[in-house]
């Protein structure tokens, strides 16, 4: 297997809906050497016995972002919500909190990853802050997703 040990602090963003294979991809990225703060990952459950591979502080902050624009999850965002999200990236409270989360990941000194289904709808905010990242989007048959 190829290692991710070289490549600096670039982020790997795993985008996809629930049950689409994002947890599998996140685990593979981790096993290839990408950084995460293990003690801050959501615990495994019977629904995902190998783990969700989601960074709890990121999940909490993403919920806060959705609350700030009054958008329920998992509703698609309307245009004004996307504009509002992008605007939040320049508000000191949200920008500073997001930068602190990013710093924690970048401090690992190697490529890092984030996975949260809400990242798909929160891209207007995060794209303003995380710079150049790699996006990984798993593709899974919708019938298999529904059955899962």
VEXDREN-2710 file (C-alpha; in Angstrom, 1 decimal):
% VEXDREN-2710
k/r/px/py/pz
1/UNK/0.0/0.0/0.0
2/UNK/1.0/3.6/-0.6
3/UNK/1.6/5.7/2.4
4/UNK/0.4/9.3/2.9
5/UNK/3.4/10.1/5.1
6/UNK/4.8/12.6/2.7
7/UNK/2.7/15.5/1.6
8/UNK/2.6/18.0/4.4
9/UNK/-0.6/19.2/6.0
10/UNK/-3.0/19.0/3.1
11/UNK/-6.6/18.0/4.1
12/UNK/-8.5/15.1/2.7
13/UNK/-12.3/15.8/2.7
14/UNK/-14.6/12.8/2.4
15/UNK/-17.9/13.9/1.0
16/UNK/-21.0/11.8/0.8
17/UNK/-24.3/11.0/2.4
18/UNK/-25.0/8.6/5.2
19/UNK/-24.4/4.9/4.4
20/UNK/-22.7/5.8/1.1
21/UNK/-19.3/4.3/2.0
22/UNK/-17.7/7.4/3.7
23/UNK/-16.8/5.5/6.8
24/UNK/-15.0/2.8/4.8
25/UNK/-13.1/5.5/2.8
26/UNK/-12.2/7.4/6.0
27/UNK/-10.8/4.2/7.6
28/UNK/-8.8/3.5/4.5
29/UNK/-7.4/7.0/4.4
30/UNK/-6.5/6.7/8.1
31/UNK/-4.8/3.3/7.7
32/UNK/-2.8/4.8/4.8
33/UNK/-1.4/7.3/7.2
34/UNK/-3.7/10.4/7.3
35/UNK/-3.9/12.1/10.7
36/UNK/-6.9/12.4/12.9
37/UNK/-7.3/13.0/16.7
38/UNK/-8.3/9.5/17.6
39/UNK/-9.6/10.3/21.0
40/UNK/-12.0/12.8/19.5
41/UNK/-13.6/10.4/17.0
42/UNK/-17.3/9.4/17.5
43/UNK/-17.4/5.9/19.1
44/UNK/-18.4/2.9/17.1
45/UNK/-21.9/1.6/17.4
46/UNK/-23.8/-1.5/16.2
47/UNK/-24.8/0.6/13.2
48/UNK/-21.1/1.2/12.3
49/UNK/-19.0/-1.4/14.4
50/UNK/-15.7/-0.3/12.8
51/UNK/-16.4/3.3/13.6
52/UNK/-17.8/6.4/11.9
53/UNK/-14.4/8.2/11.7
54/UNK/-16.0/11.5/12.4
55/UNK/-14.2/14.2/14.5
56/UNK/-16.7/15.1/17.3
57/UNK/-15.6/18.8/17.6
58/UNK/-16.2/19.2/13.8
59/UNK/-19.7/17.7/14.1
60/UNK/-20.6/20.1/16.9
61/UNK/-19.3/23.1/15.0
62/UNK/-21.0/22.1/11.8
63/UNK/-24.3/21.8/13.7
64/UNK/-23.6/25.3/15.0
65/UNK/-23.1/26.6/11.5
66/UNK/-26.5/25.1/10.4
67/UNK/-28.2/26.7/13.4
68/UNK/-26.6/30.1/12.6
69/UNK/-28.3/30.1/9.2
70/UNK/-31.5/28.5/10.5
71/UNK/-31.2/25.5/8.2
72/UNK/-32.3/22.0/9.2
73/UNK/-30.1/19.0/8.5
74/UNK/-30.4/17.3/6.0
75/UNK/-32.3/19.8/3.9
76/UNK/-30.5/21.1/0.8
77/UNK/-29.5/24.7/1.1
78/UNK/-31.2/27.4/-0.8
79/UNK/-29.1/30.1/-2.5
80/UNK/-29.5/32.6/0.4
81/UNK/-28.3/29.9/2.9
82/UNK/-25.2/29.3/0.7
83/UNK/-24.5/33.0/0.7
84/UNK/-25.0/33.3/4.4
85/UNK/-22.7/30.4/5.0
86/UNK/-19.9/31.9/2.9
87/UNK/-20.4/35.1/4.8
88/UNK/-20.0/33.4/8.2
89/UNK/-16.4/32.5/7.2
90/UNK/-15.4/36.1/7.5
91/UNK/-17.2/36.7/10.9
92/UNK/-14.5/36.5/13.6
93/UNK/-16.4/34.1/15.9
94/UNK/-17.0/31.4/13.2
95/UNK/-13.7/32.0/11.4
96/UNK/-11.6/31.7/14.6
97/UNK/-13.4/28.6/15.8
98/UNK/-13.0/27.0/12.3
99/UNK/-9.3/28.0/12.2
100/UNK/-8.8/26.4/15.6
101/UNK/-10.3/23.1/14.4
102/UNK/-8.1/23.3/11.3
103/UNK/-5.0/24.0/13.3
104/UNK/-5.6/21.0/15.5
105/UNK/-5.6/18.8/12.3
106/UNK/-2.6/20.5/10.7
107/UNK/-0.6/20.2/13.8
108/UNK/-0.4/16.5/13.1
109/UNK/2.3/17.3/10.6
110/UNK/1.0/15.0/7.9
111/UNK/-2.1/14.9/5.7
112/UNK/-5.3/14.9/7.8
113/UNK/-8.9/14.0/7.0
114/UNK/-12.4/15.0/7.9
115/UNK/-15.6/13.2/7.3
116/UNK/-19.1/14.4/8.2
117/UNK/-22.1/14.1/5.9
118/UNK/-22.9/17.7/6.6
119/UNK/-19.7/18.9/4.9
120/UNK/-21.5/18.4/1.5
121/UNK/-24.0/21.2/2.4
122/UNK/-21.4/23.3/4.3
123/UNK/-18.9/23.6/1.5
124/UNK/-19.7/27.4/1.0
125/UNK/-18.3/28.0/4.5
126/UNK/-15.4/25.5/4.6
127/UNK/-14.1/26.2/1.1
128/UNK/-13.3/29.8/2.2
129/UNK/-11.0/28.5/5.0
130/UNK/-9.3/25.2/4.4
131/UNK/-7.4/26.1/1.3
132/UNK/-6.3/23.4/-1.1
133/UNK/-7.7/20.0/-0.1
134/UNK/-8.4/16.7/-1.8
135/UNK/-12.0/15.6/-2.1
136/UNK/-12.9/12.0/-2.0
137/UNK/-16.5/11.2/-3.0
138/UNK/-17.6/7.5/-2.8
139/UNK/-20.1/6.3/-5.3
140/UNK/-22.6/3.7/-4.1
141/UNK/-25.8/2.4/-5.7
142/UNK/-28.7/4.3/-4.0
143/UNK/-30.6/1.0/-3.6
144/UNK/-27.7/-0.4/-1.5
145/UNK/-27.6/2.8/0.5
146/UNK/-31.3/2.5/1.3
147/UNK/-30.9/-1.2/2.2
148/UNK/-27.9/-0.4/4.4
END
